[in-house]
Amino acid sequence: MKPDMGLFIIKAKDSGRYHLEGTQNLKGKMNSLLFQLKMGSSYYKELQKDWKEKGEDNFIVEIVEKLEYDKDDEAKTDYTDELELLKMIWQD
C-alpha cells in the first residue's frame, strides 16, 4: 500500500498564521512535524516560536487535500511537481 499524499496545514487559531506543506507521506510528515514542535526542535522558527508561546491547543492540524496516484503510471514515484502545484493553488 502506498501512503496518502497531499497537503496539510498547521494553523494558529488566534492569529491565522499557518504553515502549509505538501508531502508524499501525509501521516508520516504530519507526525514528524508535530513531534518536532512538541520537542521544541522544529526548523520552522516562527511556527516553533508561536507553538512555544501559545501552546498546542492554539493550533489546528488538518489535511486540506489528498492527491491521488496516477493509475496509468504505476512506476511513477516522484510527485514533487504535482504537490508544489497543488500548494501554489491553495496559497492563492
Summary of the structure (lengths in Angstrom):
residues: 92
radius of gyration: 14.4
end to end distance: 32.1
largest distance: 47.3
contacts: 226
relative contact order: 0.25
helix: 42%
strand: 25%
